[in-house]
Amino acid sequence: MIRVLLVQKLDNKSFAEGRKITLKEVANSTGIGRATLTRIANKPDYITTTDIIDKLCDYFACEPGDLLQKVKR
């Protein structure tokens, strides 16, 4: 299973910038629906698209491998 490390990336960005970053802010910046971001953050098995991964990589200035993790079931 592939897991999206959205919460970890969000925590790291919040810490680096010294402020709280909300999913609403990420949604507004990326064009990804807040409900979709909530599902990605809360459901480890949520299936998403490469388009969303691409937008998140742009937002977090990272590569897909920094945002995705393969985990055993």
PQR file with spaces between the fields and no chain letter, atoms N, CA, C, O and H, PARSE charges and radii, in Angstrom:
ATOM       1  N    MET     1       0.855   -1.171    0.000 -0.4000 1.5000
ATOM       2  CA   MET     1       0.000    0.000    0.000 -0.0000 2.0000
ATOM       3  C    MET     1       0.905    1.240    0.000  0.5500 1.7000
ATOM       4  O    MET     1       1.948    1.266    0.654 -0.5500 1.4000
ATOM       5  N    ILE     2       0.489    2.246   -0.736 -0.4000 1.5000
ATOM       6  CA   ILE     2       1.206    3.515   -0.774 -0.0000 2.0000
ATOM       7  C    ILE     2       0.461    4.512    0.107  0.5500 1.7000
ATOM       8  O    ILE     2      -0.750    4.688   -0.031 -0.5500 1.4000
ATOM       9  H    ILE     2      -0.358    2.225   -1.268  0.4000 1.0000
ATOM      10  N    ARG     3       1.179    5.154    1.002 -0.4000 1.5000
ATOM      11  CA   ARG     3       0.576    6.133    1.910 -0.0000 2.0000
ATOM      12  C    ARG     3       1.101    7.524    1.570  0.5500 1.7000
ATOM      13  O    ARG     3       2.293    7.702    1.317 -0.5500 1.4000
ATOM      14  H    ARG     3       2.163    5.012    1.115  0.4000 1.0000
ATOM      15  N    VAL     4       0.203    8.507    1.567 -0.4000 1.5000
ATOM      16  CA   VAL     4       0.581    9.898    1.330 -0.0000 2.0000
ATOM      17  C    VAL     4       0.927   10.527    2.680  0.5500 1.7000
ATOM      18  O    VAL     4       0.123   10.492    3.611 -0.5500 1.4000
ATOM      19  H    VAL     4      -0.765    8.362    1.773  0.4000 1.0000
ATOM      20  N    LEU     5       2.110   11.093    2.777 -0.4000 1.5000
ATOM      21  CA   LEU     5       2.595   11.664    4.040 -0.0000 2.0000
ATOM      22  C    LEU     5       2.188   13.137    4.178  0.5500 1.7000
ATOM      23  O    LEU     5       3.017   13.990    4.497 -0.5500 1.4000
ATOM      24  H    LEU     5       2.763   11.121    2.020  0.4000 1.0000
ATOM      25  N    LEU     6       0.921   13.421    3.938 -0.4000 1.5000
ATOM      26  CA   LEU     6       0.417   14.794    3.976 -0.0000 2.0000
ATOM      27  C    LEU     6       0.571   15.415    5.361  0.5500 1.7000
ATOM      28  O    LEU     6       1.060   16.539    5.479 -0.5500 1.4000
ATOM      29  H    LEU     6       0.248   12.729    3.679  0.4000 1.0000
ATOM      30  N    VAL     7       0.171   14.720    6.384 -0.4000 1.5000
ATOM      31  CA   VAL     7       0.209   15.275    7.744 -0.0000 2.0000
ATOM      32  C    VAL     7       1.646   15.594    8.156  0.5500 1.7000
ATOM      33  O    VAL     7       1.912   16.643    8.744 -0.5500 1.4000
ATOM      34  H    VAL     7      -0.226   13.807    6.288  0.4000 1.0000
ATOM      35  N    GLN     8       2.570   14.683    7.845 -0.4000 1.5000
ATOM      36  CA   GLN     8       3.965   14.910    8.198 -0.0000 2.0000
ATOM      37  C    GLN     8       4.532   16.118    7.454  0.5500 1.7000
ATOM      38  O    GLN     8       5.225   16.946    8.046 -0.5500 1.4000
ATOM      39  H    GLN     8       2.354   13.831    7.368  0.4000 1.0000
ATOM      40  N    LYS     9       4.238   16.218    6.152 -0.4000 1.5000
ATOM      41  CA   LYS     9       4.732   17.352    5.366 -0.0000 2.0000
ATOM      42  C    LYS     9       4.122   18.656    5.875  0.5500 1.7000
ATOM      43  O    LYS     9       4.801   19.681    5.931 -0.5500 1.4000
ATOM      44  H    LYS     9       3.676   15.546    5.671  0.4000 1.0000
ATOM      45  N    LEU    10       2.854   18.618    6.241 -0.4000 1.5000
ATOM      46  CA   LEU    10       2.179   19.798    6.767 -0.0000 2.0000
ATOM      47  C    LEU    10       2.801   20.225    8.100  0.5500 1.7000
ATOM      48  O    LEU    10       3.029   21.413    8.329 -0.5500 1.4000
ATOM      49  H    LEU    10       2.302   17.785    6.196  0.4000 1.0000
ATOM      50  N    ASP    11       3.074   19.259    8.971 -0.4000 1.5000
ATOM      51  CA   ASP    11       3.723   19.559   10.250 -0.0000 2.0000
ATOM      52  C    ASP    11       5.113   20.160   10.040  0.5500 1.7000
ATOM      53  O    ASP    11       5.481   21.131   10.700 -0.5500 1.4000
ATOM      54  H    ASP    11       2.889   18.294    8.784  0.4000 1.0000
ATOM      55  N    ASN    12       5.878   19.581    9.121 -0.4000 1.5000
ATOM      56  CA   ASN    12       7.230   20.090    8.840 -0.0000 2.0000
ATOM      57  C    ASN    12       7.192   21.514    8.301  0.5500 1.7000
ATOM      58  O    ASN    12       7.994   22.355    8.708 -0.5500 1.4000
ATOM      59  H    ASN    12       5.578   18.792    8.584  0.4000 1.0000
ATOM      60  N    LYS    13       6.262   21.788    7.384 -0.4000 1.5000
ATOM      61  CA   LYS    13       6.141   23.130    6.807 -0.0000 2.0000
ATOM      62  C    LYS    13       5.695   24.125    7.875  0.5500 1.7000
ATOM      63  O    LYS    13       6.205   25.244    7.931 -0.5500 1.4000
ATOM      64  H    LYS    13       5.611   21.104    7.054  0.4000 1.0000
ATOM      65  N    SER    14       4.754   23.728    8.717 -0.4000 1.5000
ATOM      66  CA   SER    14       4.284   24.591    9.799 -0.0000 2.0000
ATOM      67  C    SER    14       5.429   24.935   10.744  0.5500 1.7000
ATOM      68  O    SER    14       5.589   26.089   11.142 -0.5500 1.4000
ATOM      69  H    SER    14       4.339   22.819    8.671  0.4000 1.0000
ATOM      70  N    PHE    15       6.220   23.934   11.100 -0.4000 1.5000
ATOM      71  CA   PHE    15       7.352   24.147   12.002 -0.0000 2.0000
ATOM      72  C    PHE    15       8.385   25.072   11.358  0.5500 1.7000
ATOM      73  O    PHE    15       8.880   25.999   11.999 -0.5500 1.4000
ATOM      74  H    PHE    15       6.089   22.996   10.777  0.4000 1.0000
ATOM      75  N    ALA    16       8.705   24.818   10.097 -0.4000 1.5000
ATOM      76  CA   ALA    16       9.717   25.613    9.392 -0.0000 2.0000
ATOM      77  C    ALA    16       9.298   27.082    9.264  0.5500 1.7000
ATOM      78  O    ALA    16      10.132   27.983    9.348 -0.5500 1.4000
ATOM      79  H    ALA    16       8.303   24.065    9.576  0.4000 1.0000
ATOM      80  N    GLU    17       7.998   27.311    9.060 -0.4000 1.5000
ATOM      81  CA   GLU    17       7.497   28.671    8.894 -0.0000 2.0000
ATOM      82  C    GLU    17       7.072   29.305   10.211  0.5500 1.7000
ATOM      83  O    GLU    17       6.766   30.496   10.254 -0.5500 1.4000
ATOM      84  H    GLU    17       7.319   26.579    8.991  0.4000 1.0000
ATOM      85  N    GLY    18       7.049   28.515   11.294 -0.4000 1.5000
ATOM      86  CA   GLY    18       6.697   29.035   12.606 -0.0000 2.0000
ATOM      87  C    GLY    18       5.254   29.483   12.722  0.5500 1.7000
ATOM      88  O    GLY    18       4.943   30.442   13.427 -0.5500 1.4000
ATOM      89  H    GLY    18       7.297   27.547   11.259  0.4000 1.0000
ATOM      90  N    ARG    19       4.375   28.777   12.021 -0.4000 1.5000
ATOM      91  CA   ARG    19       2.949   29.114   12.072 -0.0000 2.0000
ATOM      92  C    ARG    19       2.122   27.889   11.746  0.5500 1.7000
ATOM      93  O    ARG    19       2.622   26.926   11.165 -0.5500 1.4000
ATOM      94  H    ARG    19       4.628   27.997   11.448  0.4000 1.0000
ATOM      95  N    LYS    20       0.856   27.928   12.121 -0.4000 1.5000
ATOM      96  CA   LYS    20      -0.069   26.837   11.838 -0.0000 2.0000
ATOM      97  C    LYS    20      -0.558   26.957   10.405  0.5500 1.7000
ATOM      98  O    LYS    20      -1.031   28.018    9.996 -0.5500 1.4000
ATOM      99  H    LYS    20       0.450   28.711   12.593  0.4000 1.0000
ATOM     100  N    ILE    21      -0.448   25.878    9.641 -0.4000 1.5000
ATOM     101  CA   ILE    21      -0.962   25.845    8.278 -0.0000 2.0000
ATOM     102  C    ILE    21      -2.144   24.885    8.266  0.5500 1.7000
ATOM     103  O    ILE    21      -2.017   23.731    8.673 -0.5500 1.4000
ATOM     104  H    ILE    21      -0.063   25.017    9.973  0.4000 1.0000
ATOM     105  N    THR    22      -3.272   25.356    7.807 -0.4000 1.5000
ATOM     106  CA   THR    22      -4.491   24.557    7.809 -0.0000 2.0000
ATOM     107  C    THR    22      -4.695   23.872    6.464  0.5500 1.7000
ATOM     108  O    THR    22      -4.108   24.259    5.453 -0.5500 1.4000
ATOM     109  H    THR    22      -3.375   26.294    7.476  0.4000 1.0000
ATOM     110  N    LEU    23      -5.541   22.843    6.476 -0.4000 1.5000
ATOM     111  CA   LEU    23      -5.892   22.180    5.224 -0.0000 2.0000
ATOM     112  C    LEU    23      -6.635   23.146    4.296  0.5500 1.7000
ATOM     113  O    LEU    23      -6.535   23.036    3.074 -0.5500 1.4000
ATOM     114  H    LEU    23      -6.018   22.529    7.297  0.4000 1.0000
ATOM     115  N    LYS    24      -7.375   24.087    4.877 -0.4000 1.5000
ATOM     116  CA   LYS    24      -8.071   25.085    4.069 -0.0000 2.0000
ATOM     117  C    LYS    24      -7.061   25.937    3.298  0.5500 1.7000
ATOM     118  O    LYS    24      -7.277   26.251    2.127 -0.5500 1.4000
ATOM     119  H    LYS    24      -7.456   24.176    5.870  0.4000 1.0000
ATOM     120  N    GLU    25      -5.975   26.306    3.945 -0.4000 1.5000
ATOM     121  CA   GLU    25      -4.932   27.084    3.283 -0.0000 2.0000
ATOM     122  C    GLU    25      -4.286   26.275    2.148  0.5500 1.7000
ATOM     123  O    GLU    25      -4.035   26.805    1.065 -0.5500 1.4000
ATOM     124  H    GLU    25      -5.800   26.052    4.896  0.4000 1.0000
ATOM     125  N    VAL    26      -4.022   25.000    2.405 -0.4000 1.5000
ATOM     126  CA   VAL    26      -3.455   24.137    1.368 -0.0000 2.0000
ATOM     127  C    VAL    26      -4.445   24.011    0.210  0.5500 1.7000
ATOM     128  O    VAL    26      -4.055   24.066   -0.957 -0.5500 1.4000
ATOM     129  H    VAL    26      -4.226   24.569    3.285  0.4000 1.0000
ATOM     130  N    ALA    27      -5.721   23.844    0.536 -0.4000 1.5000
ATOM     131  CA   ALA    27      -6.758   23.732   -0.498 -0.0000 2.0000
ATOM     132  C    ALA    27      -6.803   24.989   -1.355  0.5500 1.7000
ATOM     133  O    ALA    27      -6.859   24.903   -2.581 -0.5500 1.4000
ATOM     134  H    ALA    27      -6.039   23.799    1.483  0.4000 1.0000
ATOM     135  N    ASN    28      -6.778   26.148   -0.721 -0.4000 1.5000
ATOM     136  CA   ASN    28      -6.824   27.402   -1.468 -0.0000 2.0000
ATOM     137  C    ASN    28      -5.587   27.590   -2.344  0.5500 1.7000
ATOM     138  O    ASN    28      -5.684   28.130   -3.446 -0.5500 1.4000
ATOM     139  H    ASN    28      -6.733   26.218    0.276  0.4000 1.0000
ATOM     140  N    SER    29      -4.437   27.152   -1.866 -0.4000 1.5000
ATOM     141  CA   SER    29      -3.190   27.323   -2.608 -0.0000 2.0000
ATOM     142  C    SER    29      -3.033   26.335   -3.755  0.5500 1.7000
ATOM     143  O    SER    29      -2.393   26.641   -4.761 -0.5500 1.4000
ATOM     144  H    SER    29      -4.358   26.713   -0.970  0.4000 1.0000
ATOM     145  N    THR    30      -3.617   25.149   -3.606 -0.4000 1.5000
ATOM     146  CA   THR    30      -3.406   24.088   -4.594 -0.0000 2.0000
ATOM     147  C    THR    30      -4.587   23.859   -5.530  0.5500 1.7000
ATOM     148  O    THR    30      -4.423   23.309   -6.619 -0.5500 1.4000
ATOM     149  H    THR    30      -4.137   24.900   -2.789  0.4000 1.0000
ATOM     150  N    GLY    31      -5.769   24.277   -5.107 -0.4000 1.5000
ATOM     151  CA   GLY    31      -6.962   23.971   -5.895 -0.0000 2.0000
ATOM     152  C    GLY    31      -7.527   22.592   -5.604  0.5500 1.7000
ATOM     153  O    GLY    31      -8.487   22.164   -6.245 -0.5500 1.4000
ATOM     154  H    GLY    31      -5.902   24.724   -4.223  0.4000 1.0000
ATOM     155  N    ILE    32      -6.940   21.897   -4.645 -0.4000 1.5000
ATOM     156  CA   ILE    32      -7.447   20.587   -4.219 -0.0000 2.0000
ATOM     157  C    ILE    32      -8.551   20.837   -3.197  0.5500 1.7000
ATOM     158  O    ILE    32      -8.391   21.681   -2.316 -0.5500 1.4000
ATOM     159  H    ILE    32      -6.161   22.245   -4.124  0.4000 1.0000
ATOM     160  N    GLY    33      -9.655   20.128   -3.299 -0.4000 1.5000
ATOM     161  CA   GLY    33     -10.756   20.307   -2.360 -0.0000 2.0000
ATOM     162  C    GLY    33     -10.348   19.979   -0.935  0.5500 1.7000
ATOM     163  O    GLY    33      -9.593   19.037   -0.695 -0.5500 1.4000
ATOM     164  H    GLY    33      -9.785   19.442   -4.015  0.4000 1.0000
ATOM     165  N    ARG    34     -10.854   20.764    0.010 -0.4000 1.5000
ATOM     166  CA   ARG    34     -10.526   20.525    1.410 -0.0000 2.0000
ATOM     167  C    ARG    34     -10.985   19.147    1.857  0.5500 1.7000
ATOM     168  O    ARG    34     -10.310   18.490    2.650 -0.5500 1.4000
ATOM     169  H    ARG    34     -11.467   21.530   -0.184  0.4000 1.0000
ATOM     170  N    ALA    35     -12.127   18.708    1.352 -0.4000 1.5000
ATOM     171  CA   ALA    35     -12.630   17.375    1.707 -0.0000 2.0000
ATOM     172  C    ALA    35     -11.671   16.288    1.224  0.5500 1.7000
ATOM     173  O    ALA    35     -11.451   15.295    1.918 -0.5500 1.4000
ATOM     174  H    ALA    35     -12.676   19.241    0.708  0.4000 1.0000
ATOM     175  N    THR    36     -11.112   16.476    0.052 -0.4000 1.5000
ATOM     176  CA   THR    36     -10.137   15.513   -0.474 -0.0000 2.0000
ATOM     177  C    THR    36      -8.891   15.496    0.399  0.5500 1.7000
ATOM     178  O    THR    36      -8.372   14.427    0.719 -0.5500 1.4000
ATOM     179  H    THR    36     -11.291   17.283   -0.511  0.4000 1.0000
ATOM     180  N    LEU    37      -8.412   16.664    0.783 -0.4000 1.5000
ATOM     181  CA   LEU    37      -7.238   16.738    1.657 -0.0000 2.0000
ATOM     182  C    LEU    37      -7.516   16.084    3.000  0.5500 1.7000
ATOM     183  O    LEU    37      -6.646   15.412    3.554 -0.5500 1.4000
ATOM     184  H    LEU    37      -8.834   17.532    0.523  0.4000 1.0000
ATOM     185  N    THR    38      -8.712   16.273    3.526 -0.4000 1.5000
ATOM     186  CA   THR    38      -9.090   15.649    4.796 -0.0000 2.0000
ATOM     187  C    THR    38      -9.074   14.132    4.673  0.5500 1.7000
ATOM     188  O    THR    38      -8.593   13.439    5.570 -0.5500 1.4000
ATOM     189  H    THR    38      -9.418   16.819    3.075  0.4000 1.0000
ATOM     190  N    ARG    39      -9.601   13.611    3.558 -0.4000 1.5000
ATOM     191  CA   ARG    39      -9.588   12.163    3.346 -0.0000 2.0000
ATOM     192  C    ARG    39      -8.158   11.639    3.239  0.5500 1.7000
ATOM     193  O    ARG    39      -7.831   10.604    3.820 -0.5500 1.4000
ATOM     194  H    ARG    39      -9.992   14.174    2.830  0.4000 1.0000
ATOM     195  N    ILE    40      -7.308   12.347    2.503 -0.4000 1.5000
ATOM     196  CA   ILE    40      -5.908   11.924    2.375 -0.0000 2.0000
ATOM     197  C    ILE    40      -5.237   11.915    3.743  0.5500 1.7000
ATOM     198  O    ILE    40      -4.484   10.995    4.063 -0.5500 1.4000
ATOM     199  H    ILE    40      -7.574   13.187    2.031  0.4000 1.0000
ATOM     200  N    ALA    41      -5.507   12.929    4.543 -0.4000 1.5000
ATOM     201  CA   ALA    41      -4.877   13.044    5.868 -0.0000 2.0000
ATOM     202  C    ALA    41      -5.383   11.991    6.852  0.5500 1.7000
ATOM     203  O    ALA    41      -4.619   11.517    7.693 -0.5500 1.4000
ATOM     204  H    ALA    41      -6.118   13.677    4.284  0.4000 1.0000
ATOM     205  N    ASN    42      -6.647   11.626    6.758 -0.4000 1.5000
ATOM     206  CA   ASN    42      -7.256   10.771    7.782 -0.0000 2.0000
ATOM     207  C    ASN    42      -7.458    9.311    7.394  0.5500 1.7000
ATOM     208  O    ASN    42      -7.641    8.465    8.270 -0.5500 1.4000
ATOM     209  H    ASN    42      -7.267   12.011    6.074  0.4000 1.0000
ATOM     210  N    LYS    43      -7.428    8.997    6.102 -0.4000 1.5000
ATOM     211  CA   LYS    43      -7.648    7.617    5.657 -0.0000 2.0000
ATOM     212  C    LYS    43      -6.373    7.097    5.011  0.5500 1.7000
ATOM     213  O    LYS    43      -6.080    7.450    3.869 -0.5500 1.4000
ATOM     214  H    LYS    43      -7.280    9.684    5.391  0.4000 1.0000
ATOM     215  N    PRO    44      -5.613    6.271    5.709 -0.5600 1.5000
ATOM     216  CA   PRO    44      -4.346    5.777    5.159  0.2800 2.0000
ATOM     217  C    PRO    44      -4.497    5.048    3.826  0.5500 1.7000
ATOM     218  O    PRO    44      -3.557    5.018    3.032 -0.5500 1.4000
ATOM     219  N    ASP    45      -5.668    4.460    3.569 -0.4000 1.5000
ATOM     220  CA   ASP    45      -5.861    3.708    2.332 -0.0000 2.0000
ATOM     221  C    ASP    45      -6.604    4.502    1.253  0.5500 1.7000
ATOM     222  O    ASP    45      -7.065    3.926    0.267 -0.5500 1.4000
ATOM     223  H    ASP    45      -6.432    4.485    4.214  0.4000 1.0000
ATOM     224  N    TYR    46      -6.722    5.820    1.436 -0.4000 1.5000
ATOM     225  CA   TYR    46      -7.419    6.643    0.445 -0.0000 2.0000
ATOM     226  C    TYR    46      -6.634    6.652   -0.865  0.5500 1.7000
ATOM     227  O    TYR    46      -5.424    6.876   -0.870 -0.5500 1.4000
ATOM     228  H    TYR    46      -6.347    6.288    2.236  0.4000 1.0000
ATOM     229  N    ILE    47      -7.322    6.412   -1.961 -0.4000 1.5000
ATOM     230  CA   ILE    47      -6.692    6.385   -3.276 -0.0000 2.0000
ATOM     231  C    ILE    47      -6.836    7.764   -3.910  0.5500 1.7000
ATOM     232  O    ILE    47      -7.936    8.312   -3.987 -0.5500 1.4000
ATOM     233  H    ILE    47      -8.305    6.230   -1.957  0.4000 1.0000
ATOM     234  N    THR    48      -5.713    8.317   -4.364 -0.4000 1.5000
ATOM     235  CA   THR    48      -5.723    9.632   -4.984 -0.0000 2.0000
ATOM     236  C    THR    48      -5.087    9.554   -6.365  0.5500 1.7000
ATOM     237  O    THR    48      -4.655    8.482   -6.788 -0.5500 1.4000
ATOM     238  H    THR    48      -4.820    7.872   -4.302  0.4000 1.0000
ATOM     239  N    THR    49      -5.027   10.667   -7.064 -0.4000 1.5000
ATOM     240  CA   THR    49      -4.499   10.688   -8.424 -0.0000 2.0000
ATOM     241  C    THR    49      -3.102   11.302   -8.461  0.5500 1.7000
ATOM     242  O    THR    49      -2.668   11.964   -7.519 -0.5500 1.4000
ATOM     243  H    THR    49      -5.379   11.538   -6.721  0.4000 1.0000
ATOM     244  N    THR    50      -2.422   11.069   -9.560 -0.4000 1.5000
ATOM     245  CA   THR    50      -1.098   11.669   -9.727 -0.0000 2.0000
ATOM     246  C    THR    50      -1.205   13.180   -9.872  0.5500 1.7000
ATOM     247  O    THR    50      -0.257   13.894   -9.544 -0.5500 1.4000
ATOM     248  H    THR    50      -2.775   10.531  -10.326  0.4000 1.0000
ATOM     249  N    ASP    51      -2.329   13.678  -10.351 -0.4000 1.5000
ATOM     250  CA   ASP    51      -2.531   15.128  -10.451 -0.0000 2.0000
ATOM     251  C    ASP    51      -2.503   15.767   -9.065  0.5500 1.7000
ATOM     252  O    ASP    51      -1.897   16.822   -8.879 -0.5500 1.4000
ATOM     253  H    ASP    51      -3.098   13.098  -10.618  0.4000 1.0000
ATOM     254  N    ILE    52      -3.149   15.141   -8.107 -0.4000 1.5000
ATOM     255  CA   ILE    52      -3.160   15.660   -6.738 -0.0000 2.0000
ATOM     256  C    ILE    52      -1.771   15.556   -6.122  0.5500 1.7000
ATOM     257  O    ILE    52      -1.323   16.480   -5.443 -0.5500 1.4000
ATOM     258  H    ILE    52      -3.642   14.285   -8.258  0.4000 1.0000
ATOM     259  N    ILE    53      -1.090   14.445   -6.353 -0.4000 1.5000
ATOM     260  CA   ILE    53       0.280   14.296   -5.853 -0.0000 2.0000
ATOM     261  C    ILE    53       1.161   15.395   -6.445  0.5500 1.7000
ATOM     262  O    ILE    53       1.976   15.983   -5.734 -0.5500 1.4000
ATOM     263  H    ILE    53      -1.453   13.694   -6.905  0.4000 1.0000
ATOM     264  N    ASP    54       1.005   15.674   -7.727 -0.4000 1.5000
ATOM     265  CA   ASP    54       1.778   16.724   -8.390 -0.0000 2.0000
ATOM     266  C    ASP    54       1.529   18.088   -7.745  0.5500 1.7000
ATOM     267  O    ASP    54       2.473   18.838   -7.495 -0.5500 1.4000
ATOM     268  H    ASP    54       0.343   15.196   -8.304  0.4000 1.0000
ATOM     269  N    LYS    55       0.275   18.406   -7.479 -0.4000 1.5000
ATOM     270  CA   LYS    55      -0.058   19.689   -6.845 -0.0000 2.0000
ATOM     271  C    LYS    55       0.516   19.780   -5.432  0.5500 1.7000
ATOM     272  O    LYS    55       1.011   20.831   -5.026 -0.5500 1.4000
ATOM     273  H    LYS    55      -0.491   17.797   -7.683  0.4000 1.0000
ATOM     274  N    LEU    56       0.449   18.682   -4.691 -0.4000 1.5000
ATOM     275  CA   LEU    56       1.012   18.685   -3.338 -0.0000 2.0000
ATOM     276  C    LEU    56       2.536   18.820   -3.380  0.5500 1.7000
ATOM     277  O    LEU    56       3.123   19.509   -2.544 -0.5500 1.4000
ATOM     278  H    LEU    56       0.047   17.828   -5.021  0.4000 1.0000
ATOM     279  N    CYS    57       3.168   18.171   -4.341 -0.4000 1.5000
ATOM     280  CA   CYS    57       4.627   18.310   -4.487 -0.0000 2.0000
ATOM     281  C    CYS    57       5.000   19.757   -4.802  0.5500 1.7000
ATOM     282  O    CYS    57       5.989   20.269   -4.277 -0.5500 1.4000
ATOM     283  H    CYS    57       2.692   17.612   -5.019  0.4000 1.0000
ATOM     284  N    ASP    58       4.223   20.413   -5.647 -0.4000 1.5000
ATOM     285  CA   ASP    58       4.474   21.827   -5.936 -0.0000 2.0000
ATOM     286  C    ASP    58       4.319   22.669   -4.668  0.5500 1.7000
ATOM     287  O    ASP    58       5.145   23.539   -4.395 -0.5500 1.4000
ATOM     288  H    ASP    58       3.420   19.998   -6.073  0.4000 1.0000
ATOM     289  N    TYR    59       3.267   22.412   -3.901 -0.4000 1.5000
ATOM     290  CA   TYR    59       3.013   23.187   -2.689 -0.0000 2.0000
ATOM     291  C    TYR    59       4.128   23.009   -1.661  0.5500 1.7000
ATOM     292  O    TYR    59       4.597   23.981   -1.068 -0.5500 1.4000
ATOM     293  H    TYR    59       2.596   21.705   -4.123  0.4000 1.0000
ATOM     294  N    PHE    60       4.550   21.759   -1.454 -0.4000 1.5000
ATOM     295  CA   PHE    60       5.569   21.477   -0.446 -0.0000 2.0000
ATOM     296  C    PHE    60       6.994   21.565   -1.002  0.5500 1.7000
ATOM     297  O    PHE    60       7.963   21.359   -0.272 -0.5500 1.4000
ATOM     298  H    PHE    60       4.169   20.969   -1.936  0.4000 1.0000
ATOM     299  N    ALA    61       7.113   21.869   -2.285 -0.4000 1.5000
ATOM     300  CA   ALA    61       8.426   21.957   -2.955 -0.0000 2.0000
ATOM     301  C    ALA    61       9.229   20.673   -2.713  0.5500 1.7000
ATOM     302  O    ALA    61      10.360   20.709   -2.228 -0.5500 1.4000
ATOM     303  H    ALA    61       6.325   22.036   -2.878  0.4000 1.0000
ATOM     304  N    CYS    62       8.618   19.554   -3.060 -0.4000 1.5000
ATOM     305  CA   CYS    62       9.260   18.261   -2.846 -0.0000 2.0000
ATOM     306  C    CYS    62       9.055   17.369   -4.056  0.5500 1.7000
ATOM     307  O    CYS    62       8.339   17.728   -4.990 -0.5500 1.4000
ATOM     308  H    CYS    62       7.699   19.525   -3.454  0.4000 1.0000
ATOM     309  N    GLU    63       9.677   16.226   -4.033 -0.4000 1.5000
ATOM     310  CA   GLU    63       9.528   15.207   -5.067 -0.0000 2.0000
ATOM     311  C    GLU    63       8.488   14.188   -4.605  0.5500 1.7000
ATOM     312  O    GLU    63       8.250   14.061   -3.404 -0.5500 1.4000
ATOM     313  H    GLU    63      10.259   15.935   -3.274  0.4000 1.0000
ATOM     314  N    PRO    64       7.861   13.456   -5.542 -0.5600 1.5000
ATOM     315  CA   PRO    64       6.860   12.464   -5.142  0.2800 2.0000
ATOM     316  C    PRO    64       7.380   11.467   -4.106  0.5500 1.7000
ATOM     317  O    PRO    64       6.632   11.057   -3.219 -0.5500 1.4000
ATOM     318  N    GLY    65       8.636   11.076   -4.204 -0.4000 1.5000
ATOM     319  CA   GLY    65       9.205   10.138   -3.239 -0.0000 2.0000
ATOM     320  C    GLY    65       9.287   10.694   -1.830  0.5500 1.7000
ATOM     321  O    GLY    65       9.363    9.933   -0.865 -0.5500 1.4000
ATOM     322  H    GLY    65       9.244   11.409   -4.924  0.4000 1.0000
ATOM     323  N    ASP    66       9.271   12.022   -1.700 -0.4000 1.5000
ATOM     324  CA   ASP    66       9.281   12.661   -0.381 -0.0000 2.0000
ATOM     325  C    ASP    66       7.887   12.678    0.238  0.5500 1.7000
ATOM     326  O    ASP    66       7.737   12.835    1.450 -0.5500 1.4000
ATOM     327  H    ASP    66       9.209   12.640   -2.484  0.4000 1.0000
ATOM     328  N    LEU    67       6.880   12.515   -0.598 -0.4000 1.5000
ATOM     329  CA   LEU    67       5.491   12.628   -0.168 -0.0000 2.0000
ATOM     330  C    LEU    67       4.805   11.261   -0.025  0.5500 1.7000
ATOM     331  O    LEU    67       3.775   11.145    0.639 -0.5500 1.4000
ATOM     332  H    LEU    67       7.001   12.387   -1.582  0.4000 1.0000
ATOM     333  N    LEU    68       5.376   10.244   -0.643 -0.4000 1.5000
ATOM     334  CA   LEU    68       4.775    8.912   -0.657 -0.0000 2.0000
ATOM     335  C    LEU    68       5.640    7.914    0.087  0.5500 1.7000
ATOM     336  O    LEU    68       6.868    8.008    0.081 -0.5500 1.4000
ATOM     337  H    LEU    68       6.213   10.338   -1.183  0.4000 1.0000
ATOM     338  N    GLN    69       4.987    6.961    0.726 -0.4000 1.5000
ATOM     339  CA   GLN    69       5.701    5.918    1.465 -0.0000 2.0000
ATOM     340  C    GLN    69       5.016    4.585    1.212  0.5500 1.7000
ATOM     341  O    GLN    69       3.797    4.475    1.339 -0.5500 1.4000
ATOM     342  H    GLN    69       3.990    6.885    0.731  0.4000 1.0000
ATOM     343  N    LYS    70       5.794    3.576    0.855 -0.4000 1.5000
ATOM     344  CA   LYS    70       5.252    2.228    0.693 -0.0000 2.0000
ATOM     345  C    LYS    70       5.257    1.541    2.049  0.5500 1.7000
ATOM     346  O    LYS    70       6.285    1.479    2.722 -0.5500 1.4000
ATOM     347  H    LYS    70       6.785    3.665    0.751  0.4000 1.0000
ATOM     348  N    VAL    71       4.116    1.033    2.436 -0.4000 1.5000
ATOM     349  CA   VAL    71       3.992    0.326    3.716 -0.0000 2.0000
ATOM     350  C    VAL    71       3.405   -1.059    3.474  0.5500 1.7000
ATOM     351  O    VAL    71       2.600   -1.256    2.564 -0.5500 1.4000
ATOM     352  H    VAL    71       3.280    1.083    1.889  0.4000 1.0000
ATOM     353  N    LYS    72       3.816   -2.005    4.295 -0.4000 1.5000
ATOM     354  CA   LYS    72       3.284   -3.361    4.177 -0.0000 2.0000
ATOM     355  C    LYS    72       1.923   -3.411    4.831  0.5500 1.7000
ATOM     356  O    LYS    72       1.672   -2.727    5.823 -0.5500 1.4000
ATOM     357  H    LYS    72       4.470   -1.844    5.034  0.4000 1.0000
ATOM     358  N    ARG    73       1.060   -4.211    4.282 -0.4000 1.5000
ATOM     359  CA   ARG    73      -0.295   -4.358    4.832 -0.0000 2.0000
ATOM     360  C    ARG    73      -0.313   -5.338    5.957  0.5500 1.7000
ATOM     361  O    ARG    73      -1.368   -5.588    6.541 -0.5500 1.4000
ATOM     362  H    ARG    73       1.264   -4.767    3.476  0.4000 1.0000
